[in-house]
Amino acid sequence: MMETKDDNEIRTYSCPKCYLCGDEGKLLYQSLKDRLFGAPGEWNLKKCTNPECGLVWLDPMPLEEDIGKAYQNYYTHNIEYTKQSVLGIFLRKFYHVVKIIPSHFLGIRQEEIRLNNMYLDDISPGKLLEVGFGNGKFLNQMRLAGWEVEGVDFDSKAVEGVRTRYGFNVHVGSLERIAYPANTFDAITMSHVIEHVSKPVVLLQECYRILKPGGYLVLVTPNINSWGHTIFRYNWRGLEPPRHLHLFAQNTIRKCATEAGFNNINTWTTATNSIGVLNGSLSIQKFGNHEVSREPKLLIFFIALILHYYEVFLTRNQFDDGENLVLLCRKH
């Protein structure tokens, strides 16, 4: 009897060597499962053995034509919030209060605002492209701030949802295949996108090409050297196999930007907005999974909040420990 192929199976290919330097990888974690959105399969992460590199990647890696199967239940498909219970609404409002008030006293509210604006708040509005816009909230926020906005996302369901809700000029596919004219945009942003890409240097090269001279590229990605990864290890929310194909530190994301043609490069890490990663990591550690769309668990939330503010304090003296890694480049 012929064995039938599971239509939900994600086919893979071998990636034994580092994308950036070509050195061999050593096994970091083995047989990981998707404990967020239930994509099929078990996944291994490797780390580059070159001490000057240290890139982390999936091996084996999903085939490009199958990667969409990892996003079938992804959060960006729920453009409208699902109906919440009274308790859920209360918890979210309470979370907002207990997060915002200490932020003012600790002097980190301004950093939160800057991160939420992708560090473009001091730049005169122009033409903005967001690569991987998800649910479209950032595009709408920037449109209201005076920017002319456009977006690209490979997830067709996300694109359809944003077109329906906001009416923005958004496109399905990779940035390279859309092929914008050179020198088109004043700014390009990517929030938690580059870790989903199999060829990150190629993506950044295309960003460089379509930016205007003097234009800005700003991206945020999980920091593999974060304090959260150090304490949660294979339960760290930032791993997210099989959607996160590469995981970066400051040196590796800078190398990507340099190879793409940028030479005006700044990187740093921040604990701002780290509570989501810490909350997810705690849930994975305690329950074996983290259901992103569910109402927050009160005890887990309070522990995550304490860890969040500890990490904020920690990163004031240890600048590589933040959950979020930021890259800011400017094209000459």
N, C-alpha and C positions, 0 to 999 in steps of 0.2 A: 504494500500500500504506500503510495507516494505521500511524503510528509508535506503538509501545507504550511506556508509562511504566515506568521502572525502579522496582520496588517498594522498592528500598533508597535511592532518591533522597530527600534531605532538602529539602523545599520551603522557600522563604524569602520574606521581605518586606523592603522597603527601610527603612532607619533612618538617614537623612542627618543628623538633628539630635540634639543631646545630650539624654538623658533627664532630666537634672537642671536644666539652665539654658536649653535650647532653642537654643543657638548651633550653628552649623555645625561639622561635624567635618572634619579633614584626615586624609588617608591616612597611617597609621603603618606598617602592613605589608600586603602584597598577596599573594594566591594562597597562603595558608598551608594546609597539610594537617594532618590529625590523625595525628601521629607517635607516638601512644601506644596507641590502641585501634582505629585503622583505620576510623573513620567516613568515609563518602563525602563528596566535595565539596572545593572550594577556598574559602578564607575570607579576608576582609579585615578589618583592625582600623583603626578611626578614633579620633582623639583630639580632644577638644573644643578649639576655638580660643580659648575664653575663658581668659585667663591665671589667673583666680581659680577656675577649675574644673579642667579637664584630665582629665575622665572619659574612659576608653577603652572602646570597645564594638565589637561585631561589626556590620558592615554589608555585605551584608544579614544578617538575623538569622533563625534557623530558626523556622518556624511552630510554634506550641505543640503542635499535633496530630502533628507529625513529630519533635519533639525526642527522643522515646524511641529513635529509630533511631541516635542518637549514643551510646547507652548499651548497645547490644546485647552488646558484649564487655567491659563495664566491670568493674573489679576487685571491686566489691561483690557480684557474682554468685558469686564463689568464696568462700563462707563458710568452708569448710574448706580448709586449705592443701593444695596439691597435693604429691604425694610428691617429696621432694628427694633429690638424690644426697648421698653422704657429704661431698663437697667443698662442696656448697651449705650443708649444715648447719654444717660447720666455719667457712665464711666468715661466716655470720650470727652465730655465737657469737663469733667473733673480732672482728667488727664491734662487737658489744655491749661487749666488754671494752675495745677501744681507744677507744671513744666515752665510756664511763662513767668510766673512771679519769681521763683528762684533765679531764673535766667537773668532778670533785670538786676537782682542783688549781686549776682556773681559776675556781672559785666560781660555776659556772653550773648545777650540778646542781639546786639549789633552784628555779631558774627553769624548768628542764625539767619538774620535778614539777608546778609550778603550771600550766604550759601544758597538760600532760597531764590535769590536773583542771579545765581550762577556768576557772582562777582562782576556783573555788568552794570551795577547801580550807579557807578560814577562815569559811565560812558554815554555819550549822546545817542539817542535812538537812531537806528538805521534799519538795514535789512538783515533779518535774523533767520538762520536755519537751525532747527533742532533735529538732530539725528537720533532716532529712537524716542519718539515723543510720548509713547505709552498712552495714557488717557487724555492727553492734550491740555492738562491744567496749566503747565508752565507756559505753553504757547499763548494761551488765553491771558494769563497774567502779564506777559510781556507785550501783548497787543494792547492791553489796557494802559500800559506804561508808555505807549507811543511807538512801539516797534512795528515794522512791517514783517509779518511772520510767515514762515513756510516750514514744512516738515517732511521728513522721510522716515519710514518704518517698514521693516520686512514683514511685519505681522498684519495681514490683510484685515483681520477682524478689528484690530486697533484702529487702522486707517478708516475703515467704514464707520466705526463708532464716533471718531473725532469729526469726520466730515458731516455726519448727521447732527451731532450736537452743536458744533461750532461753525461749520461751513468754511473751514480753513482750506487753503491750497496745500494739500498733503498728498504724498505719493507712496505707493507700495514698491518695495524693492531695495536693493543695495544702493548706496550713494554712487558707487562707481558706474553702475549700469544706468542710472538716471542721467549722468553726464551733463551736469550744469556747465554753462560757459565759464571760462576762467574769469577770476576777479569779479564775482557776482555778489558776495555777501560781506557785510561789515562785521558779523560775528557768527560763529558756529558753536553750538553747545551740545554736549552729550552727557547725560546723567545716567550712570550705571548702564552703559552701552558697550564700551570697548572690551569688557570682559566676555561679552557674548560673541565676539568676532574671531574667526579663525586666522585672519591675516591683518592684525591691527596696524602694522606699518603701512600697508596699502591703503587702508581707510584714512590714516592721517596724511598720507601723501595727497589723496584726493581733496581733503580739507584744505591743505596748503594751496593747492592749485586754484580752488574756487573762492578762496578768501581774497578780498581786495588788499592791496598794499596798506599796511597799518591795521588790518583786521585782526580780530581776536578769536582764538580757539580756547574754549574752556571745557574741561571734562572732569567728571567725578567718577571714581571707581572704588571698589572695596580695596582696603590696604591689607595685603597678606601679612605684613609685619605688625598688625594692630595688636593692642592689648587684648581685645576680645578673642582674636584667634589664638593668642598665647594661652588663655585660660580655658577656652572651650574646645580647642583642637578640632577633631572631626565633627563635632556638633556645632561648629561655628556657622551662623546663618549665611555668612559671606561666601561660603564654598559653592553652594547651590548647583550641584551637578544635576543634569548634564548641560544646563544652559550657560554656566560660566566656563568658558573654554580656556581662558588664560587669567591668571591672578597676578597682580603687579605690586611692586614696591616702588619707592621713589626712583631708585636707580634704573629699574627696567622701564618704567613709563617715560623717563627722560631719554633713554636710549631709543625708544620707539619714535619720539618726537624729533630727535636729532637725525635719525635715519630718514625721516619724512621730509627733511629740509628746514625745519625750524632751528633757529639759533638764539632766539630771545625766549628763553624757557624758564619758568618758575614752577616749583613743586613744593607742596607741603601736605601735612595730614591734619585732620580736624576731628575732634570728638563731637562736634555739633551734629545734632540729629542722629546720634549713635544709638538712641534708645530703641529704635526699631530693630536694629541688628542684635542688640543685647537681649531684647525681649524675645525675639525669634530663637536665639541661641539657647536661652533658658528653657523655652518650651520644647525645643528639640531634645535637649538634655534630659528633661524630666518626663516628657510624654512620648518621645520618639518621633514627633512630627510637630509642625507649626502650620496651622490652618490660617492663612493670611486674612481671609474674609470673615473669620469668626470674631465674636465679641472678645475683648481682652479679658484675661483672667487676672483678678484683682491682686492676688499675692505676687504672681509673676511680674505684673506691672510695677509694683512697688519695689521689688528687688532690682528690676531692670533700671528703674529711675535712680536708685542709690548707686548702682554700678555706673550709670551714665555720668552722674556728677563726679564720681571718683575719677573716671577717665578724663573728664574735663580738667580736673585738678592735675592729673598725671601729665597730660599733654602740655601743660604750661612749662614743664621742665624737661620732658622727654618728647621731643618733637616728632618722633616717628611712630607714636603709639595710637594715633587716632584711627577710628574705624573707616573714615573716608579719606581717600587720597585724591588730591586736587592737582591738576595740570593746567597751567595758564600759559599760553604762547601767543606771541604777536608776530605777524608776518611783516617783514621789512618791505 
